[in-house]
Amino acid sequence: MRYLTSGESHGPQLTVIVEGVPANLEIKVEDINKEMFKRQGGYGRGRRMQIEKDTVEIVSGVRNGYTLGSPITMVVTNDDFTHWRKIMGAAPISDEERENMKRTITKPRPGHADLVGGMKYNHRDLRNVLERSSARETAARVAVGALCKVLLEQLDIEIYSRVVEIGGIKDKDFYDSETFKANLDRNDVRVIDDGIAQAMRDKIDEAKNDGDSIGGVVQVVVENMPVGVGSYVHYDRKLDGRIAQGVVSINAFKGVSFGEGFKAAEKPGSEIQDEILYDTELGYYRGSNHLGGLEGGMSNGMPIIVNGVMKPIPTLYKPLNSVDINTKEDFKATIERSDSCAVPAASIVCEHVVAFEIAKALLEEFQSNHIEQLKQQIIERRQLNIEF
């Protein structure tokens, strides 16, 4: 399975084409739009989310509510394009119009793709860079992940996410499955411990009032994963490697870990390895889950726990020093409409990126021309964990 997205932040639409989804999978567009709505929420979002009402239109690959096995095309319309039609339209403009055009950017923002992207693609108007490098593109990736979550649900695989930390205010590292799921989305910062939610809001407000931004840590959990998905044989087939690449490809994500992650470096091996146990009904399982459900690049049947680190958003209302690429003079960087904190929304994006990587790995592991075939093979693999 693979996908390709297109579209600019203030262009007319985002488009995504997904190839490799099994035939006969029941798809309801409202299930995808429910996930799209989650991405737009969260405390600390900017005015853009008040303009856009992201909904998906499926224009190919689904007929009468079921996938065909052919490429699926989804479109997300940018409502804000009505204000940017002249600036972002495809029609040619005169040199005079270009010279007088507003929103031309020549002062790159530190921490963004602006300067390096301009060098690489020879853009003198850095808007040509930021329009595509914007996190607006993640709306299309959430649409893909929502499609994958429908597939995973058919295979009895659950995936969900939460915020672990915002601006140094931390929740517990781990929660049991029941507590985690019972407290999903109970507040607008997506933290499980409602007692620290207000402290996180206060931290976000403080950053906003200072013209600053803050980052944090998110966590994604995948439950009921069949064993042996991924491989130890080649580096590019290791499941944790593929998930890690997907997570750090999200805008502003600078780190990823699994299970206890970097804390494993502080402990002896006897406290980190997960002992193997056996039950006649469950089959093989682990007495703990320090490694986050992954051993040797493969799923081991325990919950897969993924932690992602998001840096503070680099667009600031008290901009840092930069240089005008035309005059080479020192200036404050360009101010572009942005969020003071997007960690709650980023947890949704991360969840859907992981959903894609999990679905992709499953479809490579098993024959998957149609959903009935895939379901049967998953049943057989789960039985292997008992009979081996």
MILUMFI-192563 format. One record per residue (C-alpha): x, z, y. Coordinates in steps of 0.1 Angstrom, whole numbers, padded with zeros to 4 digits, always signed. Example, Ala and Ser with C-alpha at 12.3 -4.5 7.8 and 13.67 -1.06 7.14 Angstrom:
residues 2
+0123+0078-0045;+0137+0071-0011;
end
This chain:
residues 388
+0000+0000+0000;+0012-0008+0035;-0001-0011+0070;+0007-0027+0103;-0006-0015+0137;-0007-0034+0170;-0018-0027+0205;-0006-0011+0237;-0017+0023+0252;-0037+0007+0280;-0044-0026+0263;-0078-0037+0251;-0076-0022+0216;-0055-0009+0188;-0057-0029+0155;-0045-0019+0121;-0044-0039+0089;-0041-0019+0056;-0032-0037+0024;-0033-0024-0011;-0064-0002-0011;-0081-0003-0046;-0114-0022-0049;-0147-0004-0053;-0138+0026-0032;-0169+0038-0012;-0161+0039+0025;-0184+0053+0052;-0172+0045+0087;-0185+0079+0099;-0161+0097+0076;-0132+0079+0094;-0146+0085+0128;-0150+0122+0120;-0112+0123+0116;-0106+0103+0147;-0126+0128+0167;-0104+0157+0155;-0073+0139+0169;-0088+0139+0204;-0094+0176+0204;-0071+0206+0209;-0063+0229+0238;-0038+0213+0262;-0049+0177+0261;-0048+0156+0292;-0075+0135+0310;-0070+0105+0288;-0089+0122+0260;-0119+0126+0284;-0120+0088+0289;-0115+0076+0253;-0142+0081+0227;-0122+0068+0197;-0144+0052+0170;-0133+0027+0144;-0149-0007+0137;-0141-0021+0102;-0139-0059+0105;-0126-0069+0071;-0120-0057+0035;-0152-0037+0032;-0185-0051+0021;-0218-0031+0020;-0199+0001+0020;-0172-0006-0007;-0137-0019-0005;-0130-0054-0018;-0093-0050-0027;-0084-0073+0001;-0067-0063+0034;-0088-0039+0055;-0088-0044+0093;-0098-0016+0116;-0102-0018+0154;-0102+0010+0180;-0113+0000+0215;-0094+0014+0245;-0122+0023+0270;-0095+0029+0297;-0086-0008+0296;-0114-0015+0321;-0091+0002+0347;-0060-0017+0336;-0073-0052+0330;-0052-0069+0357;-0021-0049+0349;-0023-0051+0311;-0042-0084+0306;-0026-0113+0286;-0033-0139+0313;-0003-0151+0334;+0001-0138+0369;+0020-0152+0399;+0053-0139+0411;+0036-0125+0442;+0010-0107+0421;+0038-0093+0399;+0058-0081+0429;+0028-0063+0444;+0016-0049+0411;+0011-0012+0409;+0023+0009+0381;+0056-0010+0376;+0081+0015+0362;+0118+0014+0370;+0126+0051+0368;+0129+0060+0331;+0117+0093+0318;+0142+0115+0300;+0133+0120+0263;+0112+0088+0262;+0120+0053+0248;+0119+0039+0284;+0156+0033+0292;+0170+0024+0258;+0139+0003+0250;+0144-0016+0283;+0180-0022+0274;+0172-0034+0239;+0144-0058+0248;+0156-0067+0283;+0125-0054+0301;+0130-0047+0338;+0095-0032+0340;+0097-0003+0317;+0060-0002+0313;+0065-0029+0287;+0083-0002+0266;+0061+0029+0272;+0029+0010+0265;+0039+0006+0229;+0060+0037+0224;+0031+0058+0236;+0015+0083+0212;-0017+0064+0217;-0006+0043+0187;-0012+0074+0165;-0049+0068+0168;-0044+0038+0145;-0023+0058+0121;-0051+0085+0119;-0075+0057+0110;-0052+0047+0081;-0048+0083+0070;-0086+0089+0071;-0090+0059+0048;-0064+0075+0025;-0082+0108+0026;-0113+0092+0012;-0092+0078-0016;-0076+0112-0023;-0109+0129-0023;-0120+0106-0051;-0090+0118-0071;-0098+0155-0064;-0068+0158-0042;-0072+0179-0010;-0052+0177+0021;-0055+0199+0052;-0034+0211+0081;-0029+0239+0107;-0007+0249+0136;+0020+0274+0128;+0037+0278+0161;+0032+0269+0198;+0058+0277+0224;+0075+0305+0203;+0042+0322+0194;+0041+0322+0156;+0015+0325+0129;+0023+0335+0093;+0045+0310+0074;+0021+0307+0045;-0016+0315+0036;-0033+0314+0003;-0055+0284-0003;-0089+0303+0001;-0079+0319+0035;-0064+0286+0047;-0095+0265+0040;-0119+0291+0051;-0104+0292+0086;-0097+0256+0093;-0105+0245+0129;-0119+0279+0138;-0104+0276+0172;-0091+0249+0196;-0054+0255+0189;-0060+0251+0151;-0042+0284+0142;-0055+0304+0112;-0049+0338+0128;-0076+0338+0155;-0059+0369+0170;-0030+0349+0184;-0051+0319+0195;-0056+0332+0231;-0018+0340+0234;-0012+0303+0225;-0037+0292+0251;-0021+0313+0277;+0013+0298+0269;-0001+0263+0272;-0018+0272+0306;+0015+0287+0318;+0033+0254+0310;+0006+0233+0326;+0007+0254+0358;+0045+0250+0359;+0043+0212+0354;+0060+0217+0321;+0052+0211+0284;+0057+0230+0251;+0060+0220+0215;+0056+0238+0182;+0054+0236+0144;+0025+0222+0122;+0019+0225+0085;+0002+0202+0060;-0008+0212+0025;-0017+0189-0004;-0035+0205-0033;-0042+0194-0069;-0015+0167-0069;-0007+0153-0104;+0028+0160-0116;+0056+0134-0116;+0047+0114-0086;+0079+0101-0070;+0112+0098-0089;+0146+0114-0093;+0161+0080-0103;+0166+0064-0069;+0169+0078-0034;+0141+0056-0019;+0116+0067-0045;+0119+0104-0039;+0085+0117-0027;+0099+0143-0003;+0122+0117+0013;+0093+0094+0019;+0071+0121+0033;+0100+0132+0056;+0105+0097+0069;+0068+0094+0077;+0066+0128+0095;+0097+0122+0117;+0083+0088+0126;+0055+0105+0145;+0060+0105+0183;+0080+0136+0194;+0085+0150+0159;+0122+0161+0155;+0123+0180+0122;+0106+0184+0088;+0109+0208+0059;+0092+0216+0026;+0080+0250+0014;+0103+0277+0029;+0124+0249+0043;+0154+0260+0064;+0148+0296+0054;+0160+0287+0019;+0196+0287+0034;+0193+0324+0040;+0184+0335+0004;+0201+0335-0030;+0190+0309-0055;+0173+0336-0076;+0148+0341-0047;+0142+0304-0040;+0138+0287-0074;+0102+0288-0087;+0100+0301-0122;+0082+0279-0148;+0052+0294-0166;+0026+0280-0191;-0011+0285-0196;-0032+0269-0223;-0057+0257-0198;-0036+0251-0167;-0005+0238-0185;+0028+0242-0168;+0028+0259-0134;+0052+0279-0112;+0052+0316-0105;+0059+0309-0068;+0061+0279-0045;+0092+0284-0024;+0101+0247-0028;+0067+0235-0016;+0056+0216-0047;+0085+0192-0050;+0114+0193-0074;+0139+0164-0079;+0120+0142-0055;+0088+0145-0076;+0055+0165-0074;+0055+0194-0098;+0018+0202-0096;+0020+0230-0071;+0007+0226-0036;+0029+0203-0015;+0037+0222+0017;+0051+0201+0046;+0063+0216+0079;+0068+0194+0110;+0085+0203+0143;+0072+0187+0175;+0093+0188+0206;+0077+0194+0240;+0062+0162+0253;+0088+0145+0276;+0064+0134+0303;+0065+0162+0329;+0046+0168+0361;+0078+0183+0375;+0099+0154+0365;+0136+0156+0356;+0164+0137+0372;+0167+0100+0364;+0181+0068+0378;+0163+0038+0391;+0174+0008+0370;+0172-0016+0399;+0190+0004+0426;+0210+0027+0404;+0201+0055+0427;+0192+0090+0416;+0154+0097+0415;+0130+0119+0398;+0115+0103+0367;+0082+0085+0368;+0051+0107+0363;+0027+0093+0338;-0006+0109+0328;+0001+0132+0298;-0007+0164+0279;+0009+0198+0285;+0007+0205+0248;-0004+0182+0220;+0006+0203+0190;-0030+0209+0178;-0037+0172+0179;-0003+0165+0163;-0012+0186+0133;-0041+0161+0127;-0018+0132+0131;+0008+0147+0107;-0020+0154+0082;-0030+0118+0082;+0006+0105+0080;+0012+0127+0049;-0021+0114+0035;-0009+0079+0037;+0025+0087+0021;+0007+0106-0008;-0018+0077-0013;+0010+0051-0012;+0030+0070-0038;+0000+0074-0061;-0008+0037-0059;+0027+0028-0068;+0028+0053-0097;-0004+0041-0113;-0022+0008-0118;-0047+0007-0090;-0065-0027-0088;-0098-0007-0087;-0107+0029-0082;-0121+0034-0117;-0087+0024-0132;-0069+0048-0109;-0091+0077-0117;-0086+0074-0154;-0049+0073-0151;-0049+0104-0129;-0069+0122-0156;-0044+0112-0182;-0014+0124-0161;-0030+0158-0155;-0036+0161-0193;+0001+0154-0199;+0009+0186-0179;-0010+0205-0206;+0001+0186-0237;+0038+0180-0230;
end
